[in-house]
């Protein structure tokens, strides 16, 4: 009898004990972002209300990413899938289909100011190899901070639609972050204004910076004309070098997602030094100089400014 009473008391205690944090915790919004920059935006807006998985991580190239089976499994249970669109993520349509997901797929570039690609696409370089990615519009819209603010608005709207109870939190986070981006935009403009006008032409491996150029007034040259079929020829390189010298480029930069060998060769042929590494299509690892979008944009403009200062 005593034992039975003890058991009854114990069960009563268990029943009336307050739920543990894990038991009381609300179910989070399950979000997938296609690549690291979009993932950072999502985390800033979603905060602790979302469970985030980013497919293409730090220093990864979304153009050439090969999905894994675990990506399809994760996508199947997602609530929201955030994508850049504009043919950046060539792998995505088949991954969405393979996963059978019913999640909302959101193009974060919707209503952004989109530039048409004058070459109908752009090159990526892997050592001496050139790989062409055909696209009528330039997908690298995040390189303009004004566009980044539109990404953030679209993400907040998507989260509100998927999780109405959390809408106030999402909108509050988005408003605060957009204010930070407004300051970032002004700071970049101020940094570029300090670069002499005749030092505002630079060289990069693939032209992911046309939005930056359009927004802030730095001209980016890139070896767009190099053949996609084989290694870059001496004639190809000579043509690039002539353009660099003709336009009096001030510096050459490597990119975090590309093999630097071609850029190093161009720098050597043109008599310029490699001025550092710019982050174009992906953030750095957490311990790197571009672990967030804001850090990436500040790193890029500061690297350009340091390399183009008057001799």
DOLUMPA-303889 format. One record per residue (C-alpha): residue number from 0; z, x, y. Coordinates in steps of 0.25 Angstrom, whole numbers. Example, Ala and Ser with C-alpha at 12.3 -4.5 7.8 and 13.67 -1.06 7.14 Angstrom:
! residues 2
<node num="0" Z="31" X="49" Y="-18"/>
<node num="1" Z="29" X="55" Y="-4"/>
END
This chain:
! residues 311
<node num="0" Z="0" X="0" Y="0"/>
<node num="1" Z="4" X="11" Y="10"/>
<node num="2" Z="-9" X="18" Y="6"/>
<node num="3" Z="-17" X="6" Y="8"/>
<node num="4" Z="-10" X="4" Y="22"/>
<node num="5" Z="-13" X="18" Y="26"/>
<node num="6" Z="-28" X="16" Y="22"/>
<node num="7" Z="-29" X="3" Y="30"/>
<node num="8" Z="-23" X="10" Y="42"/>
<node num="9" Z="-32" X="22" Y="41"/>
<node num="10" Z="-44" X="13" Y="40"/>
<node num="11" Z="-39" X="6" Y="53"/>
<node num="12" Z="-38" X="19" Y="60"/>
<node num="13" Z="-52" X="23" Y="57"/>
<node num="14" Z="-58" X="9" Y="61"/>
<node num="15" Z="-51" X="9" Y="74"/>
<node num="16" Z="-53" X="24" Y="78"/>
<node num="17" Z="-62" X="26" Y="89"/>
<node num="18" Z="-76" X="30" Y="84"/>
<node num="19" Z="-79" X="45" Y="85"/>
<node num="20" Z="-89" X="49" Y="95"/>
<node num="21" Z="-100" X="50" Y="85"/>
<node num="22" Z="-98" X="36" Y="80"/>
<node num="23" Z="-97" X="31" Y="94"/>
<node num="24" Z="-109" X="38" Y="99"/>
<node num="25" Z="-121" X="30" Y="102"/>
<node num="26" Z="-134" X="32" Y="95"/>
<node num="27" Z="-142" X="42" Y="103"/>
<node num="28" Z="-157" X="39" Y="107"/>
<node num="29" Z="-165" X="48" Y="98"/>
<node num="30" Z="-175" X="56" Y="106"/>
<node num="31" Z="-186" X="65" Y="102"/>
<node num="32" Z="-193" X="74" Y="113"/>
<node num="33" Z="-206" X="81" Y="110"/>
<node num="34" Z="-203" X="94" Y="116"/>
<node num="35" Z="-191" X="102" Y="123"/>
<node num="36" Z="-194" X="99" Y="138"/>
<node num="37" Z="-195" X="84" Y="134"/>
<node num="38" Z="-182" X="85" Y="126"/>
<node num="39" Z="-175" X="91" Y="138"/>
<node num="40" Z="-179" X="79" Y="147"/>
<node num="41" Z="-175" X="69" Y="136"/>
<node num="42" Z="-161" X="76" Y="135"/>
<node num="43" Z="-159" X="76" Y="150"/>
<node num="44" Z="-162" X="61" Y="150"/>
<node num="45" Z="-155" X="57" Y="137"/>
<node num="46" Z="-143" X="65" Y="137"/>
<node num="47" Z="-133" X="62" Y="126"/>
<node num="48" Z="-139" X="48" Y="123"/>
<node num="49" Z="-151" X="54" Y="115"/>
<node num="50" Z="-153" X="62" Y="103"/>
<node num="51" Z="-165" X="72" Y="106"/>
<node num="52" Z="-174" X="79" Y="97"/>
<node num="53" Z="-185" X="88" Y="103"/>
<node num="54" Z="-197" X="91" Y="94"/>
<node num="55" Z="-203" X="104" Y="101"/>
<node num="56" Z="-191" X="112" Y="105"/>
<node num="57" Z="-189" X="124" Y="115"/>
<node num="58" Z="-201" X="133" Y="116"/>
<node num="59" Z="-209" X="124" Y="107"/>
<node num="60" Z="-223" X="120" Y="110"/>
<node num="61" Z="-226" X="105" Y="109"/>
<node num="62" Z="-241" X="107" Y="108"/>
<node num="63" Z="-240" X="114" Y="95"/>
<node num="64" Z="-227" X="108" Y="89"/>
<node num="65" Z="-228" X="104" Y="74"/>
<node num="66" Z="-218" X="93" Y="71"/>
<node num="67" Z="-208" X="94" Y="59"/>
<node num="68" Z="-204" X="83" Y="50"/>
<node num="69" Z="-191" X="82" Y="56"/>
<node num="70" Z="-198" X="79" Y="69"/>
<node num="71" Z="-204" X="66" Y="63"/>
<node num="72" Z="-191" X="62" Y="57"/>
<node num="73" Z="-184" X="63" Y="70"/>
<node num="74" Z="-195" X="56" Y="77"/>
<node num="75" Z="-194" X="44" Y="67"/>
<node num="76" Z="-180" X="41" Y="72"/>
<node num="77" Z="-182" X="44" Y="87"/>
<node num="78" Z="-180" X="33" Y="98"/>
<node num="79" Z="-188" X="41" Y="109"/>
<node num="80" Z="-199" X="51" Y="107"/>
<node num="81" Z="-202" X="59" Y="120"/>
<node num="82" Z="-215" X="66" Y="122"/>
<node num="83" Z="-223" X="73" Y="133"/>
<node num="84" Z="-236" X="67" Y="129"/>
<node num="85" Z="-249" X="72" Y="135"/>
<node num="86" Z="-252" X="78" Y="122"/>
<node num="87" Z="-241" X="89" Y="123"/>
<node num="88" Z="-236" X="85" Y="109"/>
<node num="89" Z="-248" X="85" Y="100"/>
<node num="90" Z="-238" X="84" Y="88"/>
<node num="91" Z="-232" X="71" Y="92"/>
<node num="92" Z="-241" X="59" Y="89"/>
<node num="93" Z="-241" X="63" Y="74"/>
<node num="94" Z="-226" X="66" Y="74"/>
<node num="95" Z="-223" X="52" Y="80"/>
<node num="96" Z="-233" X="46" Y="69"/>
<node num="97" Z="-227" X="54" Y="58"/>
<node num="98" Z="-212" X="50" Y="62"/>
<node num="99" Z="-215" X="35" Y="62"/>
<node num="100" Z="-206" X="34" Y="74"/>
<node num="101" Z="-204" X="22" Y="82"/>
<node num="102" Z="-198" X="29" Y="94"/>
<node num="103" Z="-202" X="28" Y="108"/>
<node num="104" Z="-212" X="39" Y="111"/>
<node num="105" Z="-212" X="42" Y="126"/>
<node num="106" Z="-221" X="51" Y="134"/>
<node num="107" Z="-213" X="58" Y="144"/>
<node num="108" Z="-225" X="61" Y="153"/>
<node num="109" Z="-228" X="47" Y="156"/>
<node num="110" Z="-230" X="45" Y="171"/>
<node num="111" Z="-229" X="60" Y="174"/>
<node num="112" Z="-239" X="67" Y="182"/>
<node num="113" Z="-249" X="72" Y="172"/>
<node num="114" Z="-259" X="83" Y="174"/>
<node num="115" Z="-273" X="83" Y="167"/>
<node num="116" Z="-275" X="96" Y="160"/>
<node num="117" Z="-288" X="102" Y="166"/>
<node num="118" Z="-291" X="109" Y="153"/>
<node num="119" Z="-289" X="97" Y="144"/>
<node num="120" Z="-277" X="104" Y="137"/>
<node num="121" Z="-270" X="117" Y="137"/>
<node num="122" Z="-268" X="130" Y="129"/>
<node num="123" Z="-256" X="135" Y="122"/>
<node num="124" Z="-256" X="150" Y="118"/>
<node num="125" Z="-250" X="156" Y="106"/>
<node num="126" Z="-252" X="171" Y="107"/>
<node num="127" Z="-267" X="173" Y="109"/>
<node num="128" Z="-270" X="159" Y="103"/>
<node num="129" Z="-274" X="147" Y="113"/>
<node num="130" Z="-271" X="133" Y="108"/>
<node num="131" Z="-277" X="122" Y="116"/>
<node num="132" Z="-270" X="108" Y="118"/>
<node num="133" Z="-279" X="98" Y="122"/>
<node num="134" Z="-273" X="87" Y="132"/>
<node num="135" Z="-280" X="80" Y="144"/>
<node num="136" Z="-266" X="81" Y="152"/>
<node num="137" Z="-257" X="92" Y="154"/>
<node num="138" Z="-244" X="88" Y="146"/>
<node num="139" Z="-235" X="98" Y="152"/>
<node num="140" Z="-230" X="88" Y="163"/>
<node num="141" Z="-215" X="93" Y="162"/>
<node num="142" Z="-219" X="105" Y="170"/>
<node num="143" Z="-218" X="97" Y="183"/>
<node num="144" Z="-204" X="93" Y="185"/>
<node num="145" Z="-209" X="80" Y="192"/>
<node num="146" Z="-215" X="76" Y="179"/>
<node num="147" Z="-202" X="80" Y="171"/>
<node num="148" Z="-195" X="69" Y="179"/>
<node num="149" Z="-205" X="59" Y="174"/>
<node num="150" Z="-202" X="64" Y="160"/>
<node num="151" Z="-187" X="61" Y="162"/>
<node num="152" Z="-190" X="47" Y="167"/>
<node num="153" Z="-199" X="44" Y="155"/>
<node num="154" Z="-188" X="49" Y="146"/>
<node num="155" Z="-177" X="41" Y="153"/>
<node num="156" Z="-185" X="28" Y="152"/>
<node num="157" Z="-188" X="30" Y="137"/>
<node num="158" Z="-173" X="33" Y="134"/>
<node num="159" Z="-170" X="20" Y="142"/>
<node num="160" Z="-180" X="12" Y="134"/>
<node num="161" Z="-174" X="17" Y="121"/>
<node num="162" Z="-160" X="17" Y="124"/>
<node num="163" Z="-157" X="6" Y="135"/>
<node num="164" Z="-142" X="9" Y="134"/>
<node num="165" Z="-144" X="23" Y="138"/>
<node num="166" Z="-154" X="20" Y="149"/>
<node num="167" Z="-144" X="23" Y="161"/>
<node num="168" Z="-140" X="36" Y="155"/>
<node num="169" Z="-155" X="40" Y="153"/>
<node num="170" Z="-159" X="36" Y="167"/>
<node num="171" Z="-147" X="43" Y="173"/>
<node num="172" Z="-150" X="56" Y="166"/>
<node num="173" Z="-164" X="55" Y="170"/>
<node num="174" Z="-161" X="53" Y="184"/>
<node num="175" Z="-152" X="65" Y="185"/>
<node num="176" Z="-162" X="74" Y="177"/>
<node num="177" Z="-173" X="70" Y="186"/>
<node num="178" Z="-165" X="74" Y="198"/>
<node num="179" Z="-163" X="87" Y="192"/>
<node num="180" Z="-178" X="88" Y="190"/>
<node num="181" Z="-181" X="85" Y="204"/>
<node num="182" Z="-173" X="97" Y="209"/>
<node num="183" Z="-180" X="105" Y="198"/>
<node num="184" Z="-193" X="101" Y="204"/>
<node num="185" Z="-189" X="105" Y="218"/>
<node num="186" Z="-183" X="118" Y="213"/>
<node num="187" Z="-196" X="122" Y="206"/>
<node num="188" Z="-204" X="119" Y="218"/>
<node num="189" Z="-195" X="128" Y="227"/>
<node num="190" Z="-196" X="139" Y="216"/>
<node num="191" Z="-211" X="138" Y="217"/>
<node num="192" Z="-211" X="138" Y="232"/>
<node num="193" Z="-205" X="152" Y="232"/>
<node num="194" Z="-217" X="158" Y="224"/>
<node num="195" Z="-227" X="164" Y="233"/>
<node num="196" Z="-240" X="155" Y="233"/>
<node num="197" Z="-249" X="167" Y="228"/>
<node num="198" Z="-239" X="169" Y="216"/>
<node num="199" Z="-240" X="154" Y="210"/>
<node num="200" Z="-251" X="157" Y="200"/>
<node num="201" Z="-245" X="160" Y="186"/>
<node num="202" Z="-251" X="161" Y="171"/>
<node num="203" Z="-246" X="154" Y="159"/>
<node num="204" Z="-250" X="153" Y="144"/>
<node num="205" Z="-254" X="138" Y="144"/>
<node num="206" Z="-254" X="129" Y="156"/>
<node num="207" Z="-242" X="120" Y="154"/>
<node num="208" Z="-238" X="122" Y="169"/>
<node num="209" Z="-249" X="114" Y="176"/>
<node num="210" Z="-238" X="103" Y="180"/>
<node num="211" Z="-229" X="114" Y="185"/>
<node num="212" Z="-241" X="120" Y="193"/>
<node num="213" Z="-245" X="106" Y="199"/>
<node num="214" Z="-230" X="103" Y="203"/>
<node num="215" Z="-226" X="117" Y="208"/>
<node num="216" Z="-238" X="125" Y="212"/>
<node num="217" Z="-238" X="136" Y="202"/>
<node num="218" Z="-252" X="139" Y="196"/>
<node num="219" Z="-252" X="142" Y="181"/>
<node num="220" Z="-264" X="149" Y="175"/>
<node num="221" Z="-266" X="148" Y="160"/>
<node num="222" Z="-276" X="154" Y="150"/>
<node num="223" Z="-282" X="140" Y="147"/>
<node num="224" Z="-296" X="145" Y="144"/>
<node num="225" Z="-292" X="153" Y="132"/>
<node num="226" Z="-299" X="149" Y="119"/>
<node num="227" Z="-291" X="140" Y="109"/>
<node num="228" Z="-299" X="146" Y="97"/>
<node num="229" Z="-294" X="160" Y="97"/>
<node num="230" Z="-287" X="171" Y="103"/>
<node num="231" Z="-289" X="173" Y="118"/>
<node num="232" Z="-300" X="182" Y="121"/>
<node num="233" Z="-301" X="194" Y="131"/>
<node num="234" Z="-310" X="185" Y="139"/>
<node num="235" Z="-301" X="174" Y="139"/>
<node num="236" Z="-289" X="182" Y="144"/>
<node num="237" Z="-298" X="189" Y="154"/>
<node num="238" Z="-302" X="175" Y="160"/>
<node num="239" Z="-287" X="171" Y="161"/>
<node num="240" Z="-283" X="185" Y="168"/>
<node num="241" Z="-295" X="183" Y="178"/>
<node num="242" Z="-289" X="169" Y="182"/>
<node num="243" Z="-275" X="175" Y="183"/>
<node num="244" Z="-280" X="186" Y="192"/>
<node num="245" Z="-289" X="177" Y="200"/>
<node num="246" Z="-278" X="167" Y="203"/>
<node num="247" Z="-268" X="179" Y="205"/>
<node num="248" Z="-257" X="174" Y="195"/>
<node num="249" Z="-243" X="179" Y="197"/>
<node num="250" Z="-237" X="179" Y="183"/>
<node num="251" Z="-240" X="175" Y="169"/>
<node num="252" Z="-230" X="167" Y="160"/>
<node num="253" Z="-227" X="165" Y="145"/>
<node num="254" Z="-223" X="152" Y="140"/>
<node num="255" Z="-212" X="149" Y="131"/>
<node num="256" Z="-221" X="141" Y="121"/>
<node num="257" Z="-232" X="151" Y="120"/>
<node num="258" Z="-234" X="165" Y="114"/>
<node num="259" Z="-234" X="174" Y="126"/>
<node num="260" Z="-244" X="184" Y="121"/>
<node num="261" Z="-256" X="178" Y="128"/>
<node num="262" Z="-249" X="177" Y="141"/>
<node num="263" Z="-244" X="191" Y="140"/>
<node num="264" Z="-258" X="195" Y="138"/>
<node num="265" Z="-263" X="188" Y="150"/>
<node num="266" Z="-252" X="194" Y="158"/>
<node num="267" Z="-256" X="208" Y="154"/>
<node num="268" Z="-271" X="206" Y="157"/>
<node num="269" Z="-268" X="200" Y="170"/>
<node num="270" Z="-258" X="210" Y="174"/>
<node num="271" Z="-246" X="200" Y="176"/>
<node num="272" Z="-233" X="200" Y="169"/>
<node num="273" Z="-228" X="189" Y="161"/>
<node num="274" Z="-218" X="182" Y="170"/>
<node num="275" Z="-209" X="175" Y="160"/>
<node num="276" Z="-210" X="163" Y="151"/>
<node num="277" Z="-212" X="149" Y="156"/>
<node num="278" Z="-208" X="136" Y="148"/>
<node num="279" Z="-219" X="127" Y="148"/>
<node num="280" Z="-219" X="117" Y="136"/>
<node num="281" Z="-205" X="119" Y="131"/>
<node num="282" Z="-191" X="123" Y="135"/>
<node num="283" Z="-183" X="135" Y="130"/>
<node num="284" Z="-172" X="136" Y="120"/>
<node num="285" Z="-158" X="132" Y="125"/>
<node num="286" Z="-155" X="146" Y="128"/>
<node num="287" Z="-168" X="149" Y="136"/>
<node num="288" Z="-172" X="148" Y="150"/>
<node num="289" Z="-179" X="134" Y="149"/>
<node num="290" Z="-170" X="126" Y="140"/>
<node num="291" Z="-172" X="113" Y="149"/>
<node num="292" Z="-183" X="108" Y="157"/>
<node num="293" Z="-176" X="111" Y="170"/>
<node num="294" Z="-173" X="125" Y="165"/>
<node num="295" Z="-188" X="127" Y="161"/>
<node num="296" Z="-194" X="123" Y="174"/>
<node num="297" Z="-184" X="132" Y="182"/>
<node num="298" Z="-187" X="143" Y="172"/>
<node num="299" Z="-202" X="142" Y="174"/>
<node num="300" Z="-202" X="141" Y="189"/>
<node num="301" Z="-192" X="153" Y="190"/>
<node num="302" Z="-200" X="161" Y="180"/>
<node num="303" Z="-213" X="159" Y="188"/>
<node num="304" Z="-206" X="162" Y="201"/>
<node num="305" Z="-200" X="175" Y="196"/>
<node num="306" Z="-213" X="180" Y="191"/>
<node num="307" Z="-222" X="176" Y="203"/>
<node num="308" Z="-213" X="182" Y="214"/>
<node num="309" Z="-221" X="191" Y="223"/>
<node num="310" Z="-221" X="205" Y="219"/>
END
